[in-house]
């Protein structure tokens, strides 16, 4: 048994950020699927706010993806994922904040839920939620496409940082939707970045973990219709 355990459910965007970071650092870990326990006492004992992921390392437990990712980068050997340069590190943190505040809510939380999560549960999508999200996603893609014009291989430097691993699962969700597929066809720099990311051995490894769960119902997401879906 590994001394690192990741708790979450398999298709969670943020769970897969953590799995990508661990894989890229070369850290063996055990995955504990919380799907049957989401919202129950076992889950809430791990995360008092009822979210995922949670990481345990040799008796130390921590939740919140940004905290977990920074801890993994600093606690283990392997390629550094936070730039030493203060300005580059600020850019990395800016991307992570933008992902949390703009990209993830509109792409994964709104479009992804309505096009991927709810249909698998035979819940009709709310087209108003989609229509509000799409122009916000277009703005976010314009920003990312423009930033990638600076000639870097990845978002901050010519090597991947936490910014790239935070962004990738959300962009993968976008690519799985019909609207997203069309929008990404008009962003060649993002497409090239995504291809570079998908060629990384760590990404290939984590993709193989997630692949069997794509398209399967996320049963606890039935409650999201009232708890997560925005009202317009």
N, C-alpha and C positions, 0 to 999 in steps of 0.2 A: 504493500500500500504506500502511495506517495504521501509525503508530509505536507503537500499542497492540495487543498480541495477547493473547487469552484462550485458554488451552489447557484442554481438558476433553472430556467427551462430552455430547451435546446435552440429555439429560434429567436430568443431575445436578442435584440440589437446590442445592448450593453454587455450582456453575458459574453457575446462573441467578440466584443472589443477586448475583454479580459483574456479570453482564450487565445486571441491573436497575439497579444503582448507576451503571454507566457510562452507560446510556441516559438515566437521570434527570439526570445531570450534563451530558448533551449531548456526551459524548466518543465520537468515532468509534473503532471497534475492528474488528479482524479476529478471526474465530473459527477456531481450529485444532482440528479434531475428532481427538482422541486415541484414539477407540474401537479402531481397528485396531492401535494400539501400546500399549494399556494393559498394564502389567506388564513391558513390554519395556525394552531398554536406552535407547531414545529417551525413553520416559516417565520412567524412573528418573533420567535425567540432568537432567530438569526438576524432579522432585520426589523426593527420596531416600527418602521414605516411601511412594511409590507411590499417592498420592491426587491429586485435582483439587479446585479449579482452580489454575492457575499464570498469573501475569500478567507480561508483558514490556512495558516502556515505555522506548523510546529507549535500549536497552542495559541497563536495570535489570530484574532478574528477582526476583520474590517469590512465595512460596506461603503458604498458610493464608488462609482467606476473611476473617477478621476483620482481619488485617494488610493484605490487598489492599483491602478496602472503606475502611478508614481512610486508606490512602495515596491512593486515588482521590479521596476527598472533600477531602483537603488539597492534593493536587498539581494539581488542575484547577479552573477556574472553574465557575460554575453554582450551583444552589441548595445551600446548606450542609445537610448531612445529619447533623451532630453538633451538638446544642444548645450554645450558649455558656454557659448557666447550669449550674453544677456539679451541682446536684441533678437537673436534667433529663437531663444527660449520664450521671449515675449510673444513672438509671432506664433509659435507653437501653441501657447496658452490661448492666444486670440482665436486660433482655429478651433480648439477644443470648446471654448466658450460659445463660438458661433454655431458649432455643431449642436451643442446642447440647447441653445436658445432659438435657432432658426431652421437649421437643416433637419434635425431629427423630428421636431414636433410636426412639421408640415409634410415631410416625406414619409417617415415611418409611422408616426402616431396617427396622422390623418389620412393621407392617401393610402399608405400600406394597410392600415386597418380596414378601410372601406373596400379595397380591391383584393386583398389577400386573406386577411384574418377572418373577417365576418362572412364572406362567401363560403369559406370552408366549413363554417358552422351553420350554413343555410340561413344566415341573417342578411336581409336585403341591405345593400349599401345606401348611405345617405348622400345623394348627389350634391346637395348643398355644401356638405363638408368638403367634398372633392373640389367643387368649383371655387371655394374660398382658398383652398390650399394651392391650387395650380399656379396662379400668378406669383405667389410667395416663393414657390419652388423655382419658377423661372428666374426670379431676381437672385436667388441663392446660386443658381447655376451660372448666371452671368458673372457674379462675383468670383466664383471659383475658376471659371474659364479665363477671366481676365488676369487673375493672380498667377495662373500657370503659364501665362505668356512670358514670364520673366526668365524662362530657360532652365529652371531647376527641374531635376528629375522627379522630385516629390514636392510636397506642399511648402516645406520650409527650407530644406537643403537638398543635396544630391543623394542623401541617404534617408530612408524612412524614419520618421519620428512618431511620437505618440499621436500627433495630429493626423497622420495618414491612417493609423490603425483605428482611431476614433471615427474617421470619416467613412472608411470602406464599408462596414456593414449597412449603413444607411444608404449609401449609393447602390449597394447590391439590391436592397429592397426596391429602390427606385427603378432599377433596370428590370425587375420582375413584373412591373405594371405596364399596361399598354401605353398609358400617357407618358410614363417615365422613359420607356424605350424610345418613343418618338422624340422626346426632349433631348435625350442624350445623343441622338443621332446628329443633332445640330451643335454639339460641343466636342470637337475633335481633340482638344487638349485634355479634357476630362477623360475621354475614352482612352487616350494614350496613357494617362496616369493610372487609370483603372487596370489596363493591361499589364503595366509594370507591377502593380500591386499583386495582381492575380498570378503572376509568374513566381512570386516569392514562395519558397518551400513552406514557410510557416502558414501562408494563406491557403496553399493547397492542402496542407494537413488539417486545418480547421474546417475548410470547406467539406472535406470528406466526413467529418464528424456531423456536420449540419445537414448534409444532403439527404439522408434518409427521412428527415423530419419536414422537409419543404412540402407545403401543400396539405399537410395533415392538420386536422382541427386542433386548436389550442383551447382545450375545454374551459379553462378558467377565464378565457376572454369573453365568455358569454356575459359576464358581469360588466365588461367594459362599455357595453351599449349605454348603460346608465351612469357609470362612474368615470368613463374616459371620453366618450364622444362629445364634442362641443355642440352647443345649441345655438343655432343662428336663426 
